[in-house]
C-alpha cells in the first residue's frame, strides 16, 4: 500500500540535491522547514504557535514515552483500553503505573465500565 513510485522519486530528488547533511543527525526537535510549515498551518486555523513550539517524534512510541515522562509518577493510575497497544505498555512500564483496563465495545471504550 506504500506509494513506491512517489517515494522512489522523492528519494532520487533528495539524493541528487547535493545536500551534504542529508543523512546526518539533525535537530532533536525535527526538521525545521517542516516544523515551520506545521506552525504556519496551525496559525492559519487560529492556533498561535511557532516552529519552536513543535517537536517531531520518530514514531508513536517515542511520543508516548515523552508523555509518560511528563505525566506519570510511580504508582499512578493509568486507564488503558483492553486490549492495549503493546508499544504503549512498553513505554509506560518504566514508570510503574497501576493499570486500569477498560473493555472495548464496537464503538470504543465501554463508558459504563470506565
N, CA, C and O of each residue as an XYZ file, in Angstrom:
456
protein
N       0.798     -1.207      0.000
C       0.000      0.000      0.000
C       0.844      1.276      0.000
O       0.305      2.380     -0.073
N       2.153      1.122      0.081
C       3.011      2.301      0.057
C       3.094      2.848     -1.362
O       3.123      2.077     -2.322
N       3.134      4.181     -1.506
C       3.269      4.779     -2.840
C       4.724      4.681     -3.313
O       5.452      5.674     -3.299
N       5.138      3.500     -3.726
C       6.554      3.249     -4.013
C       7.103      4.119     -5.136
O       8.255      4.548     -5.073
N       6.313      4.382     -6.142
C       6.817      5.215     -7.245
C       7.109      6.638     -6.756
O       8.153      7.206     -7.075
N       6.186      7.203     -5.986
C       6.390      8.553     -5.462
C       7.539      8.594     -4.453
O       8.312      9.551     -4.429
N       7.649      7.561     -3.624
C       8.758      7.510     -2.674
C      10.094      7.418     -3.405
O      11.061      8.079     -3.026
N      10.145      6.608     -4.442
C      11.362      6.471     -5.240
C      11.758      7.816     -5.847
O      12.932      8.187     -5.829
N      10.795      8.534     -6.377
C      11.073      9.856     -6.951
C      11.591     10.815     -5.878
O      12.534     11.570     -6.115
N      10.966     10.781     -4.690
C      11.390     11.658     -3.604
C      12.810     11.324     -3.151
O      13.617     12.222     -2.906
N      13.113     10.021     -3.041
C      14.473      9.628     -2.664
C      15.485     10.088     -3.708
O      16.525     10.644     -3.356
N      15.195      9.864     -4.976
C      16.100     10.291     -6.043
C      16.322     11.798     -5.997
O      17.450     12.276     -6.111
N      15.220     12.542     -5.827
C      15.332     14.001     -5.761
C      16.219     14.415     -4.585
O      17.090     15.273     -4.726
N      15.988     13.794     -3.421
C      16.763     14.141     -2.228
C      18.237     13.791     -2.386
O      19.106     14.597     -2.052
N      18.523     12.598     -2.891
C      19.914     12.173     -3.002
C      20.655     12.902     -4.121
O      21.882     12.989     -4.090
N      19.947     13.411     -5.083
C      20.575     14.164     -6.166
C      20.642     15.659     -5.872
O      21.154     16.424     -6.690
N      20.137     16.085     -4.724
C      20.082     17.512     -4.408
C      21.444     18.095     -4.051
O      21.627     19.311     -4.101
N      22.401     17.242     -3.692
C      23.711     17.738     -3.286
C      23.777     18.137     -1.823
O      24.785     18.682     -1.375
N      22.725     17.874     -1.081
C      22.696     18.204      0.343
C      23.689     17.301      1.069
O      23.470     16.094      1.180
N      24.768     17.880      1.558
C      25.815     17.091      2.216
C      25.425     16.646      3.622
O      26.109     15.809      4.211
N      24.339     17.190      4.171
C      23.904     16.829      5.517
C      22.673     15.928      5.501
O      22.053     15.696      6.539
N      22.325     15.427      4.333
C      21.091     14.666      4.167
C      20.977     13.497      5.142
O      19.907     13.283      5.712
N      22.031     12.749      5.344
C      21.971     11.556      6.189
C      22.615     11.759      7.566
O      22.875     10.795      8.287
N      22.866     13.010      7.915
C      23.474     13.308      9.204
C      22.387     13.510     10.254
O      21.225     13.746      9.924
N      22.778     13.415     11.517
C      21.846     13.711     12.594
C      21.436     15.174     12.488
O      22.222     16.027     12.075
N      20.209     15.444     12.865
C      19.689     16.804     12.802
C      19.191     17.205     14.184
O      19.427     16.510     15.173
N      18.514     18.310     14.232
C      17.945     18.812     15.483
C      17.033     17.760     16.109
O      16.285     17.078     15.408
N      17.100     17.634     17.433
C      16.220     16.688     18.104
C      14.763     17.132     18.048
O      13.863     16.328     18.291
N      14.519     18.399     17.733
C      13.146     18.888     17.602
C      12.533     18.481     16.270
O      11.311     18.497     16.120
N      13.360     18.120     15.309
C      12.857     17.762     13.989
C      13.285     18.763     12.932
O      13.882     19.797     13.232
N      12.972     18.438     11.709
C      13.362     19.212     10.534
C      12.688     20.589     10.564
O      11.463     20.687     10.487
N      13.492     21.649     10.675
C      12.968     22.996     10.861
C      11.997     23.424      9.759
O      10.934     23.951     10.090
N      12.297     23.231      8.466
C      11.315     23.655      7.451
C       9.948     22.973      7.618
O       8.916     23.594      7.365
N       9.934     21.725      8.033
C       8.662     21.039      8.256
C       7.949     21.610      9.478
O       6.735     21.812      9.451
N       8.694     21.868     10.544
C       8.088     22.457     11.741
C       7.521     23.843     11.440
O       6.478     24.220     11.976
N       8.218     24.614     10.569
C       7.718     25.932     10.176
C       6.408     25.812      9.391
O       5.486     26.600      9.601
N       6.326     24.833      8.492
C       5.090     24.621      7.730
C       3.936     24.199      8.634
O       2.806     24.656      8.461
N       4.222     23.332      9.594
C       3.185     22.894     10.540
C       2.711     24.083     11.374
O       1.511     24.258     11.584
N       3.650     24.894     11.848
C       3.282     26.073     12.644
C       2.435     27.037     11.821
O       1.454     27.579     12.332
N       2.793     27.260     10.559
C       2.015     28.160      9.700
C       0.603     27.624      9.501
O      -0.364     28.385      9.508
N       0.491     26.331      9.328
C      -0.837     25.725      9.141
C      -1.678     25.868     10.413
O      -2.872     26.159     10.339
N      -1.061     25.664     11.568
C      -1.781     25.831     12.825
C      -2.210     27.283     13.015
O      -3.333     27.544     13.446
N      -1.326     28.231     12.697
C      -1.688     29.650     12.810
C      -2.864     29.980     11.897
O      -3.736     30.766     12.269
N      -2.894     29.387     10.705
C      -3.984     29.635      9.754
C      -5.326     29.136     10.290
O      -6.377     29.612      9.862
N      -5.298     28.182     11.222
C      -6.543     27.684     11.814
C      -6.858     28.387     13.135
O      -7.806     28.017     13.828
N      -6.059     29.404     13.484
C      -6.329     30.174     14.686
C      -5.564     29.731     15.913
O      -5.825     30.221     17.011
N      -4.621     28.811     15.750
C      -3.822     28.345     16.885
C      -2.473     29.060     16.839
O      -1.642     28.759     15.983
N      -2.253     29.999     17.750
C      -0.987     30.740     17.715
C       0.177     29.828     18.105
O       0.190     29.273     19.204
N       1.131     29.677     17.228
C       2.296     28.825     17.515
C       3.461     29.231     16.638
O       3.300     29.934     15.640
N       4.649     28.769     17.033
C       5.884     28.976     16.273
C       6.544     27.617     16.075
O       6.195     26.646     16.746
N       7.476     27.555     15.174
C       8.199     26.303     14.920
C       8.873     25.802     16.193
O       8.993     24.593     16.391
N       9.312     26.709     17.052
C       9.969     26.309     18.302
C       9.020     25.610     19.263
O       9.473     24.961     20.206
N       7.696     25.728     19.042
C       6.713     25.065     19.893
C       6.404     23.648     19.425
O       5.616     22.947     20.060
N       7.010     23.220     18.333
C       6.696     21.922     17.740
C       7.904     21.003     17.851
O       9.030     21.393     17.544
N       7.650     19.785     18.294
C       8.694     18.773     18.380
C       8.239     17.541     17.618
O       7.176     16.988     17.899
N       9.026     17.121     16.674
C       8.708     15.932     15.889
C       9.212     14.704     16.659
O      10.235     14.766     17.341
N       8.489     13.600     16.540
C       8.948     12.353     17.148
C       9.244     11.349     16.045
O       8.827     11.523     14.900
N       9.966     10.302     16.402
C      10.321      9.267     15.444
C       9.240      8.203     15.337
O       9.410      7.227     14.605
N       8.151      8.367     16.037
C       7.060      7.408     15.997
C       6.200      7.508     17.236
O       6.490      8.284     18.147
N       5.146      6.722     17.265
C       4.188      6.772     18.361
C       4.833      6.431     19.700
O       4.529      7.065     20.711
N       5.710      5.449     19.721
C       6.268      5.012     20.992
C       7.133      6.103     21.625
O       7.120      6.272     22.844
N       7.875      6.835     20.817
C       8.670      7.930     21.376
C       7.748      9.004     21.948
O       8.019      9.543     23.021
N       6.679      9.313     21.255
C       5.723     10.290     21.756
C       5.086      9.838     23.054
O       4.937     10.627     23.987
N       4.708      8.565     23.116
C       4.125      8.026     24.346
C       5.116      8.079     25.501
O       4.739      8.394     26.630
N       6.383      7.772     25.223
C       7.396      7.821     26.272
C       7.570      9.248     26.790
O       7.705      9.456     27.996
N       7.568     10.230     25.890
C       7.709     11.626     26.322
C       6.534     12.057     27.194
O       6.728     12.732     28.205
N       5.324     11.672     26.811
C       4.145     11.998     27.616
C       4.234     11.309     28.980
O       3.929     11.919     30.004
N       4.648     10.045     28.994
C       4.778      9.320     30.256
C       5.794      9.991     31.170
O       5.564     10.100     32.374
N       6.915     10.441     30.615
C       7.941     11.126     31.422
C       7.375     12.366     32.088
O       7.706     12.681     33.231
N       6.514     13.069     31.356
C       5.943     14.309     31.879
C       4.808     14.073     32.873
O       4.638     14.847     33.815
N       4.040     13.019     32.667
C       2.777     12.881     33.373
C       2.725     11.801     34.454
O       1.888     11.878     35.353
N       3.600     10.799     34.386
C       3.466      9.651     35.289
C       4.514      9.644     36.393
O       5.696      9.908     36.173
N       4.033      9.332     37.577
C       4.902      9.033     38.705
C       4.643      7.575     39.074
O       3.567      7.046     38.795
N       5.605      6.935     39.687
C       5.471      5.543     40.078
C       4.195      5.330     40.888
O       3.937      6.038     41.862
N       3.398      4.335     40.467
C       2.177      4.004     41.171
C       0.950      4.771     40.718
O      -0.157      4.451     41.152
N       1.104      5.781     39.857
C      -0.063      6.500     39.349
C      -1.017      5.546     38.651
O      -0.593      4.548     38.069
N      -2.299      5.854     38.711
C      -3.289      5.085     37.980
C      -3.308      5.503     36.521
O      -3.178      6.685     36.201
N      -3.471      4.528     35.642
C      -3.497      4.800     34.208
C      -4.587      3.949     33.566
O      -4.533      2.720     33.606
N      -5.572      4.612     32.978
C      -6.653      3.917     32.289
C      -6.189      3.578     30.879
O      -5.700      4.439     30.147
N      -6.351      2.311     30.510
C      -5.978      1.856     29.165
C      -7.093      0.998     28.594
O      -7.866      0.386     29.331
N      -7.164      0.964     27.286
C      -8.097      0.066     26.610
C      -7.635     -1.371     26.809
O      -6.445     -1.635     26.980
N      -8.585     -2.289     26.784
C      -8.239     -3.711     26.846
C      -8.841     -4.379     25.610
O     -10.062     -4.512     25.530
N      -8.043     -4.789     24.672
C      -6.579     -4.831     24.677
C      -5.968     -3.459     24.366
O      -6.638     -2.563     23.852
N      -4.689     -3.322     24.690
C      -3.949     -2.078     24.529
C      -2.741     -2.300     23.622
O      -2.206     -3.405     23.538
N      -2.325     -1.236     22.949
C      -1.138     -1.242     22.103
C       0.087     -1.612     22.948
O       0.410     -0.917     23.912
N       0.760     -2.692     22.591
C       1.912     -3.167     23.379
C       3.035     -2.142     23.457
O       3.732     -2.064     24.468
N       3.214     -1.363     22.408
C       4.239     -0.315     22.435
C       3.951      0.718     23.511
O       4.874      1.241     24.136
N       2.672      1.014     23.732
C       2.308      1.959     24.794
C       2.648      1.378     26.156
O       3.206      2.063     27.013
N       2.309      0.113     26.348
C       2.630     -0.517     27.633
C       4.133     -0.536     27.874
O       4.582     -0.307     28.997
N       4.910     -0.805     26.839
C       6.369     -0.798     26.981
C       6.870      0.588     27.379
O       7.787      0.712     28.190
N       6.269      1.621     26.809
C       6.675      2.988     27.153
C       6.255      3.339     28.576
O       7.000      4.005     29.294
N       5.073      2.898     28.988
C       4.561      3.245     30.313
C       5.170      2.414     31.438
O       5.307      2.908     32.557
N       5.536      1.165     31.166
C       6.013      0.253     32.212
C       7.199      0.804     32.992
O       7.328      0.541     34.188
N       8.056      1.556     32.337
C       9.236      2.100     33.025
C       8.838      3.007     34.185
O       9.638      3.227     35.094
N       7.621      3.533     34.168
C       7.171      4.471     35.196
C       6.261      3.789     36.222
O       5.701      4.452     37.095
N       6.118      2.471     36.116
C       5.422      1.621     37.078
C       4.027      2.119     37.464
O       3.726      2.265     38.649
N       3.169      2.382     36.460
C       1.809      2.795     36.811
C       0.960      1.609     37.249
O       1.321      0.455     37.016
N      -0.149      1.897     37.872
C      -1.175      0.894     38.146
C      -2.170      0.982     36.999
O      -2.810      2.016     36.808
N      -2.303     -0.098     36.235
C      -3.180     -0.093     35.066
C      -4.619     -0.403     35.450
O      -4.882     -1.266     36.288
N      -5.537      0.307     34.831
C      -6.967      0.045     34.935
C      -7.462     -0.213     33.517
O      -7.636      0.715     32.727
N      -7.687     -1.494     33.208
C      -8.086     -1.879     31.855
C      -9.597     -1.724     31.690
O     -10.382     -2.188     32.516
N      -9.974     -1.067     30.616
C     -11.382     -0.867     30.297
C     -11.694     -1.658     29.031
O     -11.036     -1.466     28.008
N     -12.696     -2.550     29.085
C     -13.021     -3.339     27.894
C     -13.531     -2.445     26.760
O     -14.046     -1.348     26.976
N     -13.364     -2.963     25.559
C     -13.787     -2.241     24.364
C     -15.133     -2.751     23.875
O     -15.471     -3.920     24.059
N     -15.892     -1.866     23.252
C     -17.125     -2.212     22.577
C     -16.939     -1.888     21.092
O     -15.888     -1.383     20.699
N     -17.932     -2.169     20.283
C     -17.830     -1.892     18.849
C     -17.551     -0.420     18.551
O     -16.882     -0.099     17.568
N     -18.058      0.467     19.390
C     -17.899      1.908     19.141
C     -16.862      2.561     20.046
O     -16.829      3.788     20.145
N     -16.020      1.781     20.705
C     -14.960      2.341     21.551
C     -14.994      1.778     22.950
O     -15.530      0.696     23.189
N     -14.409      2.534     23.886
C     -14.331      2.098     25.286
C     -15.713      1.925     25.888
O     -16.639      2.668     25.564
N     -15.846      0.948     26.759
C     -17.100      0.743     27.490
C     -17.198      1.833     28.550
O     -16.566      1.748     29.603
N     -17.988      2.847     28.267
C     -18.086      4.027     29.132
C     -18.645      3.658     30.502
O     -18.244      4.252     31.502
N     -19.560      2.691     30.573
C     -20.103      2.280     31.877
C     -19.016      1.652     32.738
O     -18.979      1.878     33.947
N     -18.130      0.865     32.129
C     -17.027      0.262     32.886
C     -16.032      1.333     33.325
O     -15.423      1.228     34.389
N     -15.874      2.362     32.495
C     -14.945      3.441     32.832
C     -15.436      4.169     34.069
O     -14.794      5.116     34.523
